[in-house]
Amino acid sequence: MRDKSKFINTLFYSLVIFGIVIRVWGFFYNGNQNLISYKEIGQNVRTKGLAESFGEGYFPIAFLIFGLNDALSQFTPNIWWWPYKASNFAFEV
């Protein structure tokens, strides 16, 4: 009985670690169609402000986070989607 419980715990933690590794590996691949719209929202928040750019689909906090992500993406122009995926991952965990 104890060996079965240890096996299940080991399997569970192995799968969790494997999932995190795969998810972090995906940070460097621009594979989500929504990232373009997230970037547009972030750019609008940075240029027009939160009140002017707020619209349908997301809550104001999400718009604020998109603006922050757009500001951070200025430091990584070749992989501009990385801050968006990192913030998404942070809220998933």
C-alpha positions as CSV (number, residue, x, y, z in Angstrom):
1,M,0.0,0.0,0.0
2,R,2.8,2.4,0.9
3,D,4.6,1.7,-2.4
4,K,1.5,2.4,-4.4
5,S,1.0,5.8,-2.6
6,K,4.6,6.7,-3.2
7,F,4.3,5.8,-6.9
8,I,1.2,7.9,-7.2
9,N,2.9,10.9,-5.6
10,T,6.0,10.5,-7.7
11,L,3.8,10.3,-10.9
12,F,1.8,13.3,-9.9
13,Y,4.8,15.6,-9.2
14,S,6.5,14.3,-12.3
15,L,3.5,15.2,-14.5
16,V,3.3,18.7,-12.8
17,I,7.0,19.4,-13.5
18,F,6.6,18.1,-17.0
19,G,3.7,20.4,-17.6
20,I,5.5,23.4,-16.3
21,V,8.5,22.7,-18.5
22,I,6.4,22.3,-21.6
23,R,4.5,25.5,-20.7
24,V,7.7,27.6,-20.2
25,W,9.1,26.2,-23.4
26,G,6.1,27.6,-25.2
27,F,7.0,31.1,-24.1
28,F,9.4,31.3,-27.0
29,Y,6.8,30.4,-29.7
30,N,4.3,32.8,-31.0
31,G,1.5,30.4,-31.5
32,N,-1.6,32.1,-30.1
33,Q,-3.9,34.1,-32.4
34,N,-5.1,36.2,-29.5
35,L,-1.6,37.7,-28.9
36,I,-2.0,40.2,-31.7
37,S,-5.3,41.5,-30.1
38,Y,-3.6,41.6,-26.7
39,K,-0.8,43.7,-28.2
40,E,-3.3,46.1,-29.8
41,I,-5.1,46.5,-26.5
42,G,-1.8,47.0,-24.6
43,Q,-0.7,49.6,-27.1
44,N,-4.0,51.5,-26.8
45,V,-3.7,51.4,-23.0
46,R,-0.2,52.9,-23.2
47,T,-1.1,55.6,-25.7
48,K,-4.7,56.5,-24.9
49,G,-5.0,55.5,-21.2
50,L,-7.0,52.9,-19.5
51,A,-10.3,54.8,-19.5
52,E,-10.2,55.6,-23.2
53,S,-9.1,52.1,-24.4
54,F,-11.5,50.1,-22.2
55,G,-13.9,48.0,-24.2
56,E,-15.7,44.7,-24.4
57,G,-14.4,41.3,-23.7
58,Y,-12.1,41.8,-20.7
59,F,-12.2,43.5,-17.3
60,P,-10.3,46.7,-16.6
61,I,-7.6,44.8,-14.7
62,A,-6.9,42.7,-17.8
63,F,-6.5,45.9,-19.9
64,L,-4.1,47.2,-17.3
65,I,-2.1,44.0,-17.4
66,F,-2.0,44.2,-21.2
67,G,-0.6,47.7,-21.0
68,L,2.1,46.6,-18.6
69,N,2.9,43.7,-20.9
70,D,3.2,46.1,-23.8
71,A,5.6,48.2,-21.8
72,L,7.7,45.2,-21.0
73,S,7.6,43.9,-24.6
74,Q,9.5,47.0,-25.6
75,F,12.6,45.5,-24.0
76,T,12.2,42.2,-26.0
77,P,11.2,43.3,-29.5
78,N,12.2,40.0,-31.2
79,I,10.0,38.0,-28.8
80,W,7.4,40.6,-27.9
81,W,4.8,38.0,-26.9
82,W,6.9,36.7,-24.0
83,P,5.5,39.1,-21.4
84,Y,2.0,38.3,-22.4
85,K,2.6,34.6,-22.1
86,A,4.5,35.0,-18.8
87,S,1.7,37.0,-17.2
88,N,-0.8,34.4,-18.5
89,F,1.3,31.7,-16.9
90,A,1.6,33.6,-13.6
91,F,-2.2,33.7,-13.4
92,E,-2.6,30.1,-14.3
93,V,-0.3,29.0,-11.5
